[in-house]
Amino acid sequence: MICRIKLKSRRWLAAGAVLLLPMLGMAAPPPGPGACPGPDDPMAHHPGPPGSMFDDARPPPFLIDVTLTDDQQDKVFAIVHAATPALREQMKAGRKAREALHDLVKSAQFSDGAAASLAQAEGKADSQLALLRTRMEHDVYAVLTPDQMAKINARHQEGPEPRGEGPPRH
């Protein structure tokens, strides 16, 4: 009898916890500066999580801590959205060449010519990706005001933030 009561009370406690968890999220303090953008922020919408193949389909990292007007956000979104298909194609081409090189390692029909051709294809895709990314970032940078540019340039002059992994390197 006691075991049955304990089991029922554990179920009630578990059910109560499940119901209370969403309420805890609503009680959190509002996000401060530098927090993640909200769901209505056009800068927040990108096709995949960080580290995914869509990583380049996001606004450039130099926009962190830069407050954009609605008009600037719309322009940045349009630039990133327009660049996404070409960036994705170059990422796919580079990935395909890397996978083919990896498969060639295990192949009984290895040839220097095939390896060189695949390595050149990978290099071409990577260089095109760098060019496309640089063009997109330039176009985004051109949307900024002189004050916003100065903030980004000052932060760039300071260098990266220390990560707590020892003294900064100079």
TORVOTI-103086 format. One line per field, with one value per residue: residue number from 1; residue in three letters; chain; x, y, z of N, C-alpha, C, CB in turn. Coordinates in pm, 1 decimal. Glycine has a CB too. Layout:
% TORVOTI-103086
num c(NUM, ...)
residuo c(ALA, ...)
cadena c(A, ...)
npx c(X, ...)
npy c(Y, ...)
npz c(Z, ...)
capx c(X, ...)
capy c(Y, ...)
capz c(Z, ...)
cpx c(X, ...)
cpy c(Y, ...)
cpz c(Z, ...)
cbpx c(X, ...)
cbpy c(Y, ...)
cbpz c(Z, ...)
END
This chain:
% TORVOTI-103086
num c(1, 2, 3, 4, 5, 6, 7, 8, 9, 10, 11, 12, 13, 14, 15, 16, 17, 18, 19, 20, 21, 22, 23, 24, 25, 26, 27, 28, 29, 30, 31, 32, 33, 34, 35, 36, 37, 38, 39, 40, 41, 42, 43, 44, 45, 46, 47, 48, 49, 50, 51, 52, 53, 54, 55, 56, 57, 58, 59, 60, 61, 62, 63, 64, 65, 66, 67, 68, 69, 70, 71, 72, 73, 74, 75, 76, 77, 78, 79, 80, 81, 82, 83, 84, 85, 86, 87, 88, 89, 90, 91, 92, 93, 94, 95, 96, 97, 98, 99, 100, 101, 102, 103, 104, 105, 106, 107, 108, 109, 110, 111, 112, 113, 114, 115, 116, 117, 118, 119, 120, 121, 122, 123, 124, 125, 126, 127, 128, 129, 130, 131, 132, 133, 134, 135, 136, 137, 138, 139, 140, 141, 142, 143, 144, 145, 146, 147, 148, 149, 150, 151, 152, 153, 154, 155, 156, 157, 158, 159, 160, 161, 162, 163, 164, 165, 166, 167, 168, 169, 170)
residuo c(MET, ILE, CYS, ARG, ILE, LYS, LEU, LYS, SER, ARG, ARG, TRP, LEU, ALA, ALA, GLY, ALA, VAL, LEU, LEU, LEU, PRO, MET, LEU, GLY, MET, ALA, ALA, PRO, PRO, PRO, GLY, PRO, GLY, ALA, CYS, PRO, GLY, PRO, ASP, ASP, PRO, MET, ALA, HIS, HIS, PRO, GLY, PRO, PRO, GLY, SER, MET, PHE, ASP, ASP, ALA, ARG, PRO, PRO, PRO, PHE, LEU, ILE, ASP, VAL, THR, LEU, THR, ASP, ASP, GLN, GLN, ASP, LYS, VAL, PHE, ALA, ILE, VAL, HIS, ALA, ALA, THR, PRO, ALA, LEU, ARG, GLU, GLN, MET, LYS, ALA, GLY, ARG, LYS, ALA, ARG, GLU, ALA, LEU, HIS, ASP, LEU, VAL, LYS, SER, ALA, GLN, PHE, SER, ASP, GLY, ALA, ALA, ALA, SER, LEU, ALA, GLN, ALA, GLU, GLY, LYS, ALA, ASP, SER, GLN, LEU, ALA, LEU, LEU, ARG, THR, ARG, MET, GLU, HIS, ASP, VAL, TYR, ALA, VAL, LEU, THR, PRO, ASP, GLN, MET, ALA, LYS, ILE, ASN, ALA, ARG, HIS, GLN, GLU, GLY, PRO, GLU, PRO, ARG, GLY, GLU, GLY, PRO, PRO, ARG, HIS)
cadena c(A, A, A, A, A, A, A, A, A, A, A, A, A, A, A, A, A, A, A, A, A, A, A, A, A, A, A, A, A, A, A, A, A, A, A, A, A, A, A, A, A, A, A, A, A, A, A, A, A, A, A, A, A, A, A, A, A, A, A, A, A, A, A, A, A, A, A, A, A, A, A, A, A, A, A, A, A, A, A, A, A, A, A, A, A, A, A, A, A, A, A, A, A, A, A, A, A, A, A, A, A, A, A, A, A, A, A, A, A, A, A, A, A, A, A, A, A, A, A, A, A, A, A, A, A, A, A, A, A, A, A, A, A, A, A, A, A, A, A, A, A, A, A, A, A, A, A, A, A, A, A, A, A, A, A, A, A, A, A, A, A, A, A, A, A, A, A, A, A, A)
npx c(81.7, 193.2, 395.9, 242.8, 124.3, 349.0, 438.5, 223.9, 239.5, 488.7, 438.1, 255.2, 420.0, 607.6, 437.9, 354.4, 597.8, 654.7, 449.4, 514.2, 763.0, 753.4, 651.2, 858.4, 1038.5, 901.3, 922.6, 1174.8, 1426.1, 1409.5, 1596.1, 1921.5, 2151.6, 2337.1, 2224.4, 2065.1, 1894.2, 1543.4, 1244.9, 1114.1, 1305.1, 1469.3, 1735.2, 1770.7, 1688.1, 1803.9, 1901.0, 2008.2, 2164.8, 2444.8, 2761.1, 2663.9, 2615.0, 2505.6, 2620.8, 2744.9, 2534.2, 2446.8, 2429.0, 2730.9, 2983.8, 3089.0, 2881.5, 2791.7, 2679.4, 2621.0, 2382.8, 2122.7, 1912.9, 1564.7, 1544.5, 1812.6, 1839.3, 1661.4, 1792.6, 2036.0, 1939.6, 1834.7, 2070.2, 2217.5, 2034.6, 2024.2, 2283.5, 2298.1, 2223.5, 2444.2, 2660.4, 2591.1, 2606.1, 2883.0, 2976.7, 2871.0, 3006.7, 3272.4, 3251.9, 3180.1, 3411.6, 3598.5, 3493.7, 3522.1, 3800.1, 3859.9, 3742.6, 3907.6, 4142.3, 4098.0, 4064.6, 4133.3, 4211.7, 4387.8, 4507.0, 4748.3, 4671.8, 4387.9, 4367.8, 4495.0, 4323.1, 4084.0, 4174.8, 4227.0, 3966.5, 3849.8, 4002.2, 3932.4, 3658.1, 3672.8, 3812.1, 3631.8, 3419.7, 3533.1, 3563.6, 3293.7, 3189.5, 3341.2, 3253.8, 2982.9, 3006.8, 3131.1, 2928.4, 2735.9, 2873.2, 2881.1, 2627.0, 2621.3, 2634.3, 2866.4, 2934.8, 2871.9, 3050.4, 3289.8, 3274.0, 3293.6, 3547.4, 3706.5, 3670.5, 3787.6, 4052.4, 4118.4, 4140.9, 4079.4, 3854.2, 3974.8, 3985.4, 4015.1, 4209.6, 4466.4, 4744.1, 4706.2, 4817.2, 5077.8)
npy c(-117.7, 128.6, 160.3, 197.6, 445.1, 611.3, 586.6, 703.9, 966.2, 1041.2, 1044.0, 1256.7, 1464.7, 1467.7, 1531.9, 1785.9, 1922.5, 1917.6, 2079.6, 2321.9, 2401.0, 2547.2, 2788.7, 2888.7, 2974.0, 3194.1, 3366.4, 3460.0, 3718.6, 4009.2, 4002.9, 4145.9, 4393.2, 4260.7, 4013.6, 3720.2, 3765.8, 3835.4, 3644.3, 3798.6, 3948.1, 4023.6, 3965.8, 3739.8, 3524.1, 3253.9, 2978.1, 2757.2, 2598.3, 2733.9, 2644.7, 2477.9, 2381.2, 2607.9, 2821.9, 3044.7, 3182.5, 3383.1, 3699.2, 3895.8, 3840.4, 4077.7, 4244.3, 4201.3, 4335.6, 4576.0, 4812.0, 4808.6, 4998.8, 4956.2, 4978.5, 4933.5, 4669.9, 4540.0, 4583.6, 4447.0, 4189.8, 4142.7, 4148.6, 3930.5, 3725.9, 3729.6, 3647.5, 3389.8, 3153.2, 3127.6, 3105.1, 2866.0, 2686.2, 2687.4, 2586.5, 2329.7, 2232.0, 2236.4, 2057.2, 1823.5, 1776.1, 1738.6, 1506.0, 1327.3, 1322.4, 1206.2, 955.5, 866.7, 809.3, 559.5, 407.8, 154.7, 230.4, 459.4, 767.0, 1010.8, 1216.7, 1224.0, 1287.6, 1538.9, 1684.8, 1678.8, 1809.5, 2061.4, 2133.8, 2149.7, 2360.2, 2567.3, 2594.7, 2672.0, 2916.1, 3064.3, 3071.6, 3225.8, 3467.8, 3530.9, 3552.9, 3768.2, 3972.0, 3985.9, 4063.8, 4311.3, 4452.1, 4453.7, 4600.5, 4847.3, 4941.6, 5047.2, 5321.1, 5600.0, 5619.3, 5360.2, 5211.6, 5312.0, 5212.6, 4936.5, 4927.9, 5021.3, 4816.9, 4612.1, 4698.2, 4665.1, 4393.1, 4035.5, 3924.1, 3819.8, 3473.7, 3344.4, 3152.3, 3175.4, 3410.1, 3697.9, 3678.6, 3845.4)
npz c(0.0, 80.5, -108.4, -339.9, -288.7, -275.7, -540.9, -681.3, -581.6, -677.0, -948.4, -959.2, -875.5, -1085.2, -1300.5, -1218.4, -1224.6, -1498.0, -1590.8, -1470.9, -1572.8, -1828.5, -1731.2, -1576.7, -1767.4, -1869.9, -1660.1, -1663.2, -1665.3, -1884.6, -2193.8, -2208.3, -2348.5, -2621.0, -2610.3, -2749.3, -3062.0, -3094.9, -3201.7, -3393.0, -3509.3, -3802.9, -3833.3, -3695.9, -3836.0, -3997.0, -4202.7, -4056.0, -3765.6, -3573.2, -3702.8, -3892.7, -4239.0, -4336.6, -4221.8, -4337.0, -4433.4, -4272.9, -4102.2, -4102.0, -3848.2, -3745.8, -3688.7, -3435.2, -3133.7, -3257.8, -3305.2, -3523.7, -3742.6, -3833.8, -4110.7, -4187.4, -4094.5, -4267.8, -4511.7, -4467.8, -4428.1, -4687.1, -4841.4, -4735.1, -4782.3, -5063.7, -5124.0, -5030.0, -5197.5, -5381.6, -5204.5, -5081.8, -5297.7, -5351.9, -5110.2, -5123.1, -5348.4, -5258.2, -5041.1, -5177.4, -5330.8, -5122.9, -5003.8, -5217.1, -5239.1, -4992.7, -5031.4, -5234.9, -5106.2, -4996.3, -5216.1, -5460.9, -5707.2, -5712.0, -5834.3, -5922.2, -6088.5, -6066.3, -5795.1, -5790.5, -5954.3, -5803.5, -5573.0, -5680.4, -5750.8, -5498.3, -5391.2, -5566.7, -5512.2, -5242.6, -5266.9, -5420.8, -5242.1, -5035.2, -5173.0, -5236.8, -4975.4, -4879.8, -5051.8, -4978.6, -4707.2, -4741.8, -4875.3, -4671.1, -4475.6, -4602.4, -4560.4, -4310.8, -4072.8, -4037.8, -3760.7, -3666.0, -3818.7, -3713.3, -3452.0, -3500.0, -3620.7, -3409.4, -3222.9, -3366.9, -3371.0, -3104.5, -3079.8, -3035.2, -2777.5, -2456.9, -2374.1, -2137.8, -2136.4, -2054.1, -2066.6, -2287.9, -2625.6, -2795.4)
capx c(0.0, 280.3, 463.4, 147.3, 107.3, 471.3, 439.9, 127.9, 287.6, 598.8, 376.3, 199.9, 532.5, 661.5, 341.6, 361.3, 722.5, 639.7, 361.1, 575.9, 883.1, 733.5, 629.2, 988.0, 1094.9, 833.9, 961.0, 1313.6, 1436.5, 1421.9, 1735.6, 1991.6, 2229.5, 2423.2, 2150.7, 2021.8, 1781.7, 1411.2, 1192.6, 1069.2, 1421.4, 1510.6, 1873.1, 1770.1, 1644.0, 1901.2, 1853.1, 2059.2, 2234.1, 2586.4, 2841.8, 2601.7, 2661.2, 2446.2, 2682.9, 2776.0, 2409.8, 2411.0, 2498.1, 2870.5, 3002.3, 3124.8, 2759.9, 2760.6, 2676.5, 2591.1, 2238.0, 2081.3, 1776.2, 1481.4, 1582.1, 1940.6, 1813.9, 1600.6, 1896.2, 2130.4, 1868.7, 1827.6, 2205.2, 2250.0, 1941.7, 2065.4, 2412.0, 2287.1, 2232.3, 2580.1, 2742.6, 2555.3, 2660.5, 3028.0, 2997.2, 2842.9, 3115.7, 3389.1, 3225.2, 3183.0, 3551.9, 3662.8, 3446.7, 3584.0, 3940.6, 3857.7, 3714.9, 4022.6, 4241.6, 4066.9, 4040.6, 4240.3, 4247.1, 4441.3, 4594.3, 4789.1, 4591.6, 4255.7, 4385.3, 4525.1, 4199.8, 3992.3, 4232.5, 4203.1, 3823.7, 3827.0, 4063.4, 3852.0, 3534.9, 3707.7, 3846.1, 3506.4, 3345.6, 3596.3, 3530.7, 3151.7, 3172.1, 3400.2, 3163.5, 2863.8, 3043.2, 3154.1, 2797.4, 2674.3, 2948.9, 2843.3, 2495.8, 2639.5, 2663.5, 3005.9, 2951.8, 2872.4, 3178.3, 3394.3, 3263.3, 3347.4, 3691.4, 3769.4, 3669.4, 3886.0, 4185.0, 4141.7, 4170.8, 3977.9, 3833.7, 4043.7, 3898.0, 4047.5, 4297.3, 4603.5, 4768.6, 4688.3, 4938.1, 5103.8)
capy c(0.0, 245.1, 172.6, 250.3, 586.9, 678.2, 588.9, 804.7, 1100.5, 1069.6, 1080.0, 1390.6, 1557.5, 1475.5, 1606.2, 1925.1, 1980.6, 1937.6, 2194.6, 2444.6, 2438.1, 2659.0, 2912.6, 2938.8, 3046.1, 3322.7, 3450.1, 3502.7, 3862.3, 4040.1, 3998.4, 4273.0, 4413.8, 4148.6, 3887.4, 3666.6, 3840.0, 3774.3, 3577.4, 3894.7, 4018.1, 3960.2, 3919.9, 3611.8, 3416.0, 3191.3, 2842.1, 2646.6, 2632.1, 2763.0, 2527.0, 2401.3, 2421.1, 2736.9, 2921.1, 3165.6, 3247.2, 3465.3, 3828.2, 3885.2, 3850.4, 4211.5, 4315.2, 4175.3, 4456.2, 4694.5, 4829.6, 4848.9, 5047.5, 4861.6, 4987.7, 4863.9, 4526.4, 4493.5, 4581.4, 4338.2, 4065.5, 4126.6, 4116.3, 3793.5, 3636.6, 3722.2, 3577.7, 3253.4, 3042.4, 3112.5, 3052.6, 2724.9, 2608.6, 2671.5, 2495.2, 2194.1, 2192.0, 2207.0, 1934.5, 1711.4, 1750.0, 1680.5, 1368.2, 1247.3, 1302.1, 1108.9, 824.5, 828.5, 754.1, 417.7, 344.6, 74.4, 298.3, 591.8, 827.1, 1147.0, 1307.7, 1238.5, 1358.9, 1678.8, 1745.1, 1698.5, 1912.3, 2189.4, 2163.1, 2194.5, 2492.5, 2664.0, 2617.5, 2748.5, 3053.7, 3129.2, 3094.2, 3340.2, 3585.7, 3560.5, 3597.0, 3901.0, 4065.1, 4001.1, 4140.9, 4448.3, 4512.1, 4477.5, 4708.7, 4971.2, 4982.2, 5105.4, 5463.6, 5621.0, 5586.8, 5214.6, 5166.7, 5346.6, 5117.2, 4808.3, 4944.1, 5030.2, 4681.8, 4534.3, 4742.1, 4609.3, 4251.8, 3945.9, 3919.3, 3706.0, 3359.8, 3281.2, 3037.8, 3217.4, 3550.7, 3726.7, 3669.6, 3968.6)
capz c(0.0, 89.1, -237.2, -434.9, -258.2, -317.5, -686.2, -725.8, -549.0, -769.6, -1076.9, -945.2, -872.4, -1220.8, -1382.2, -1175.9, -1273.5, -1642.1, -1611.2, -1420.8, -1647.0, -1920.4, -1656.9, -1533.0, -1881.5, -1882.0, -1547.4, -1680.8, -1689.9, -2026.8, -2237.7, -2210.5, -2469.9, -2658.0, -2601.4, -2877.3, -3116.3, -3078.7, -3319.8, -3492.7, -3560.0, -3928.4, -3822.2, -3625.9, -3923.7, -4084.6, -4224.2, -3975.7, -3642.0, -3590.3, -3734.7, -4000.2, -4370.8, -4367.4, -4135.2, -4411.8, -4470.9, -4158.6, -4104.8, -4058.9, -3703.6, -3699.9, -3649.3, -3294.8, -3050.8, -3337.2, -3312.0, -3657.7, -3757.9, -3908.0, -4251.6, -4201.6, -4079.1, -4392.5, -4616.0, -4436.2, -4456.8, -4833.4, -4890.8, -4693.6, -4852.8, -5204.5, -5134.2, -4978.6, -5295.1, -5434.8, -5095.5, -5063.1, -5410.3, -5333.7, -4997.2, -5171.8, -5438.3, -5174.4, -4965.0, -5272.7, -5364.0, -5004.0, -4989.0, -5323.1, -5198.9, -4882.7, -5091.2, -5315.9, -5013.9, -4974.6, -5345.9, -5521.4, -5832.2, -5684.0, -5935.6, -5889.7, -6170.4, -6005.6, -5668.5, -5822.6, -6006.1, -5690.2, -5486.5, -5747.5, -5739.9, -5361.3, -5378.6, -5642.3, -5435.8, -5122.5, -5303.6, -5460.4, -5118.2, -4968.7, -5252.5, -5215.6, -4836.7, -4869.6, -5121.2, -4895.7, -4589.4, -4787.6, -4900.7, -4540.1, -4412.4, -4669.8, -4509.5, -4178.1, -4058.0, -3997.5, -3618.4, -3653.4, -3874.3, -3617.2, -3340.6, -3548.1, -3641.1, -3277.3, -3165.0, -3443.2, -3326.3, -2971.4, -3093.1, -2980.9, -2633.0, -2394.7, -2348.9, -2010.3, -2161.5, -2029.7, -2100.6, -2429.9, -2708.2, -2871.6)
cpx c(87.6, 352.5, 370.5, 128.2, 231.7, 478.0, 344.8, 179.9, 406.7, 543.9, 320.3, 311.8, 592.7, 568.6, 344.9, 486.2, 713.8, 552.7, 425.7, 696.7, 859.3, 713.5, 760.5, 1055.0, 1031.7, 875.9, 1103.8, 1319.0, 1449.7, 1567.9, 1796.0, 2067.2, 2322.5, 2353.8, 2111.9, 1903.8, 1652.1, 1360.0, 1145.1, 1183.6, 1467.5, 1653.8, 1880.4, 1741.4, 1755.8, 1864.4, 1904.9, 2130.8, 2379.9, 2664.9, 2781.7, 2656.5, 2603.9, 2508.5, 2710.5, 2651.3, 2357.5, 2478.6, 2640.5, 2885.8, 3040.1, 3002.6, 2720.0, 2775.6, 2659.3, 2439.1, 2202.3, 1939.2, 1696.0, 1518.5, 1714.6, 1922.7, 1755.0, 1704.8, 1994.9, 2065.1, 1864.7, 1963.6, 2239.7, 2162.3, 1982.1, 2194.3, 2401.8, 2295.5, 2373.6, 2674.2, 2717.4, 2612.4, 2810.3, 3059.2, 2973.4, 2955.8, 3241.2, 3371.3, 3233.6, 3327.8, 3625.2, 3622.7, 3509.7, 3732.0, 3950.8, 3833.9, 3834.2, 4133.0, 4223.1, 4052.8, 4161.6, 4290.1, 4297.1, 4523.4, 4625.6, 4705.6, 4453.7, 4264.8, 4411.4, 4400.5, 4099.7, 4043.3, 4212.1, 4056.1, 3789.9, 3882.8, 3983.2, 3723.1, 3563.3, 3740.6, 3721.7, 3421.1, 3401.1, 3562.9, 3384.6, 3126.3, 3226.1, 3310.9, 3039.8, 2895.6, 3070.3, 3021.5, 2724.2, 2742.7, 2909.3, 2708.4, 2509.7, 2665.0, 2811.3, 3030.7, 2957.8, 3002.5, 3292.1, 3393.1, 3324.7, 3498.7, 3765.4, 3775.9, 3773.2, 4028.3, 4221.3, 4182.0, 4063.4, 3971.2, 3912.0, 3943.9, 3928.5, 4139.7, 4442.9, 4621.0, 4747.7, 4821.4, 4953.7, 5203.6)
cpy c(126.2, 266.8, 235.4, 400.7, 664.9, 690.6, 695.7, 945.2, 1137.7, 1110.7, 1221.0, 1494.8, 1576.0, 1556.7, 1754.1, 1994.6, 2010.0, 2060.4, 2325.6, 2490.0, 2551.2, 2792.0, 2971.6, 3018.2, 3183.1, 3417.2, 3501.4, 3652.4, 3889.8, 4041.4, 4138.2, 4289.9, 4295.5, 4014.8, 3841.7, 3746.3, 3763.0, 3714.7, 3673.3, 3972.7, 3950.7, 3910.5, 3781.3, 3496.2, 3372.4, 3044.8, 2735.0, 2693.0, 2667.3, 2635.1, 2443.4, 2448.0, 2556.1, 2848.1, 3051.2, 3240.9, 3331.2, 3600.0, 3812.5, 3905.9, 3990.5, 4294.1, 4291.1, 4305.6, 4584.9, 4701.7, 4885.6, 4903.0, 4941.0, 4860.8, 4915.1, 4713.5, 4468.2, 4482.8, 4466.6, 4203.6, 4039.4, 4087.3, 3971.0, 3694.3, 3620.0, 3641.7, 3429.0, 3144.1, 3019.8, 3057.2, 2903.3, 2637.7, 2585.8, 2579.7, 2351.3, 2144.5, 2156.2, 2077.6, 1812.4, 1675.5, 1688.0, 1534.8, 1277.5, 1222.3, 1198.7, 967.9, 774.3, 767.1, 603.5, 339.6, 264.1, 140.0, 441.0, 639.3, 969.9, 1248.5, 1332.2, 1317.2, 1507.2, 1750.8, 1774.0, 1806.4, 2051.0, 2229.7, 2213.8, 2335.1, 2599.9, 2696.7, 2701.4, 2893.8, 3129.8, 3162.1, 3215.4, 3470.1, 3627.3, 3614.8, 3739.2, 4005.3, 4091.1, 4088.7, 4286.7, 4520.8, 4542.5, 4595.3, 4844.1, 5024.5, 5060.6, 5255.4, 5478.9, 5588.5, 5435.6, 5156.8, 5193.8, 5250.2, 4983.0, 4817.3, 4952.2, 4892.7, 4594.1, 4569.9, 4683.3, 4462.7, 4166.9, 3954.1, 3802.2, 3596.7, 3290.9, 3161.7, 3075.5, 3361.4, 3574.5, 3720.2, 3797.9, 3941.9)
cpz c(0.0, -43.0, -340.4, -413.1, -303.4, -469.0, -739.2, -697.0, -638.2, -905.9, -1071.7, -943.1, -1011.7, -1310.4, -1346.0, -1226.9, -1422.8, -1669.9, -1567.9, -1502.8, -1746.5, -1848.5, -1607.7, -1644.8, -1898.6, -1771.1, -1560.1, -1707.5, -1839.0, -2067.8, -2242.7, -2340.6, -2494.9, -2648.9, -2741.3, -2929.3, -3100.1, -3207.7, -3427.5, -3554.4, -3688.2, -3925.0, -3759.5, -3720.2, -4016.7, -4091.7, -4130.6, -3851.0, -3668.3, -3614.8, -3845.1, -4134.1, -4411.1, -4284.5, -4209.1, -4453.4, -4354.2, -4174.9, -4053.9, -3908.3, -3656.3, -3659.8, -3504.2, -3216.6, -3130.4, -3349.8, -3449.3, -3655.1, -3832.3, -4055.2, -4277.3, -4189.3, -4206.5, -4503.0, -4593.6, -4466.9, -4607.7, -4891.2, -4859.3, -4769.3, -4999.4, -5221.9, -5100.7, -5085.4, -5349.3, -5327.7, -5076.7, -5175.1, -5394.4, -5215.8, -5041.1, -5261.1, -5358.4, -5097.2, -5056.8, -5308.4, -5244.4, -4984.5, -5094.8, -5292.1, -5087.3, -4936.6, -5172.9, -5229.5, -5000.3, -5105.0, -5393.4, -5649.9, -5806.9, -5801.9, -5893.8, -5966.7, -6110.4, -5874.8, -5693.6, -5870.9, -5893.8, -5595.0, -5548.3, -5739.1, -5599.5, -5340.7, -5449.7, -5566.2, -5311.9, -5156.9, -5348.2, -5338.4, -5043.5, -5041.6, -5231.6, -5075.0, -4819.0, -4935.9, -5035.6, -4774.1, -4625.5, -4809.5, -4770.2, -4471.7, -4471.8, -4622.3, -4378.9, -4183.1, -4021.6, -3849.6, -3596.5, -3706.7, -3776.6, -3499.0, -3379.8, -3563.9, -3507.8, -3212.0, -3235.2, -3399.5, -3190.3, -2977.4, -3029.4, -2828.7, -2574.8, -2358.0, -2216.7, -2025.4, -2138.6, -2072.0, -2249.8, -2503.2, -2786.2, -2980.2)
cbpx c(-93.8, 381.5, 512.1, 13.6, 81.5, 593.1, 402.4, -8.1, 327.5, 691.3, 264.8, 114.7, 639.4, 682.3, 199.1, 356.4, 840.2, 578.3, 231.4, 617.6, 936.8, 615.0, 535.6, 1078.3, 1077.2, 683.1, 945.4, 1380.9, 1556.1, 1356.3, 1746.2, 2086.8, 2310.3, 2544.4, 2024.6, 1985.3, 1805.2, 1312.2, 1080.5, 971.1, 1534.7, 1494.1, 1955.4, 1667.8, 1522.3, 2048.5, 1885.5, 2151.6, 2225.3, 2641.2, 2860.0, 2447.8, 2624.2, 2296.6, 2811.6, 2857.5, 2305.1, 2451.7, 2422.3, 2956.2, 3107.7, 3202.1, 2647.0, 2853.3, 2802.3, 2661.7, 2186.8, 2091.9, 1772.5, 1333.2, 1592.9, 2040.4, 1719.6, 1487.4, 1971.8, 2175.0, 1725.6, 1778.0, 2310.9, 2231.4, 1797.5, 2084.3, 2513.0, 2158.6, 2138.7, 2633.0, 2713.8, 2402.4, 2632.4, 3094.7, 2903.5, 2709.3, 3147.2, 3415.1, 3085.8, 3102.9, 3622.2, 3626.7, 3293.2, 3569.0, 4003.9, 3748.3, 3589.8, 4076.4, 4231.3, 3939.2, 4004.9, 4190.7, 4126.1, 4526.0, 4528.0, 4937.8, 4577.0, 4192.5, 4500.9, 4635.5, 4135.8, 3972.9, 4383.2, 4246.9, 3740.2, 3890.9, 4204.3, 3818.7, 3470.5, 3826.9, 3952.0, 3427.6, 3351.3, 3749.1, 3557.4, 3067.3, 3243.6, 3539.5, 3122.1, 2810.5, 3165.7, 3237.0, 2712.5, 2682.8, 3100.6, 2839.6, 2406.0, 2753.6, 2571.2, 3046.0, 2837.0, 2753.0, 3206.2, 3376.5, 3115.1, 3281.8, 3719.8, 3692.2, 3527.8, 3868.9, 4190.6, 4017.6, 4305.0, 4006.0, 3682.8, 4121.5, 3909.6, 3921.7, 4278.2, 4702.8, 4911.3, 4623.8, 4932.6, 5154.3)
cbpy c(-1.4, 228.9, 35.3, 176.3, 607.7, 603.1, 451.6, 783.4, 1109.0, 946.4, 980.4, 1400.4, 1507.8, 1334.5, 1549.8, 1933.6, 1886.8, 1812.0, 2174.4, 2424.8, 2317.9, 2631.6, 2887.9, 2822.9, 2965.4, 3304.1, 3373.3, 3425.0, 3921.9, 4174.9, 3931.7, 4283.9, 4543.9, 4147.0, 3902.5, 3518.2, 3872.2, 3876.0, 3487.6, 3989.6, 4021.0, 4056.4, 4018.7, 3613.6, 3459.2, 3212.1, 2803.1, 2562.3, 2516.5, 2836.2, 2442.2, 2415.5, 2315.9, 2732.5, 2866.5, 3131.8, 3142.5, 3397.6, 3932.5, 3986.7, 3753.6, 4283.9, 4274.9, 4063.7, 4464.8, 4689.8, 4923.6, 4730.9, 5184.8, 4895.7, 5135.4, 4913.4, 4500.6, 4587.8, 4715.7, 4344.3, 4070.7, 4256.9, 4211.2, 3776.3, 3690.8, 3863.2, 3643.0, 3239.4, 3069.3, 3247.8, 3128.5, 2709.0, 2680.1, 2808.2, 2531.5, 2190.5, 2305.1, 2321.3, 1941.3, 1746.9, 1880.6, 1761.4, 1362.4, 1318.0, 1435.4, 1145.9, 831.9, 950.1, 822.0, 404.8, 450.3, -69.3, 301.3, 591.2, 823.8, 1166.9, 1252.3, 1100.2, 1297.5, 1687.6, 1652.9, 1566.8, 1885.2, 2181.7, 2037.7, 2096.7, 2490.1, 2608.9, 2483.6, 2683.3, 3055.2, 3039.3, 2969.2, 3321.1, 3558.4, 3434.6, 3499.7, 3902.6, 4008.9, 3862.6, 4079.5, 4448.7, 4419.3, 4350.5, 4685.4, 4949.4, 4858.9, 5037.2, 5529.6, 5764.8, 5647.2, 5153.5, 5236.1, 5491.0, 5098.1, 4768.2, 5069.6, 5128.5, 4617.9, 4559.1, 4894.5, 4624.8, 4220.0, 3802.8, 3907.1, 3751.3, 3260.4, 3238.4, 2985.4, 3127.1, 3592.2, 3864.4, 3547.7, 4080.8)
cbpz c(120.2, 203.4, -285.8, -422.9, -105.8, -265.5, -742.2, -657.5, -399.6, -784.1, -1113.7, -817.5, -774.9, -1279.2, -1363.7, -1025.5, -1244.9, -1708.4, -1535.6, -1278.0, -1719.7, -2009.0, -1538.8, -1488.2, -2008.6, -1880.4, -1418.5, -1796.2, -1613.8, -2059.2, -2375.2, -2092.3, -2460.6, -2571.5, -2511.8, -2864.9, -3262.4, -3027.3, -3280.8, -3431.5, -3455.0, -4042.4, -3740.4, -3514.2, -4004.9, -4033.9, -4358.1, -4057.6, -3543.1, -3467.9, -3612.6, -3996.5, -4473.4, -4344.3, -4077.3, -4533.3, -4514.1, -4024.3, -4020.5, -4133.6, -3660.0, -3807.9, -3739.1, -3235.9, -2970.6, -3479.2, -3198.0, -3755.6, -3834.1, -3891.3, -4294.8, -4096.8, -3960.8, -4435.6, -4619.1, -4286.2, -4399.4, -4899.7, -4828.1, -4540.3, -4843.5, -5261.4, -5042.8, -4905.3, -5411.5, -5487.4, -4964.5, -5057.0, -5543.3, -5312.5, -4879.6, -5248.5, -5539.1, -5077.4, -4897.2, -5401.4, -5407.9, -4878.9, -4998.7, -5460.1, -5152.9, -4779.4, -5180.2, -5392.1, -4875.8, -4894.3, -5449.9, -5550.4, -5926.6, -5555.9, -6077.4, -5920.1, -6311.2, -5980.4, -5587.3, -5928.9, -6110.6, -5613.8, -5462.8, -5894.3, -5773.2, -5261.4, -5433.2, -5783.7, -5395.4, -5050.8, -5415.1, -5557.1, -5028.5, -4961.5, -5401.4, -5239.1, -4739.1, -4933.0, -5260.3, -4850.7, -4521.7, -4917.4, -4988.0, -4451.0, -4429.1, -4819.5, -4487.9, -4107.3, -3949.0, -4025.1, -3535.7, -3727.7, -4008.7, -3568.2, -3298.7, -3682.8, -3724.5, -3186.8, -3176.5, -3595.1, -3319.5, -2885.8, -3032.0, -3024.0, -2598.6, -2269.3, -2461.4, -1941.2, -2304.6, -2103.7, -2059.9, -2449.2, -2804.1, -2780.5)
END
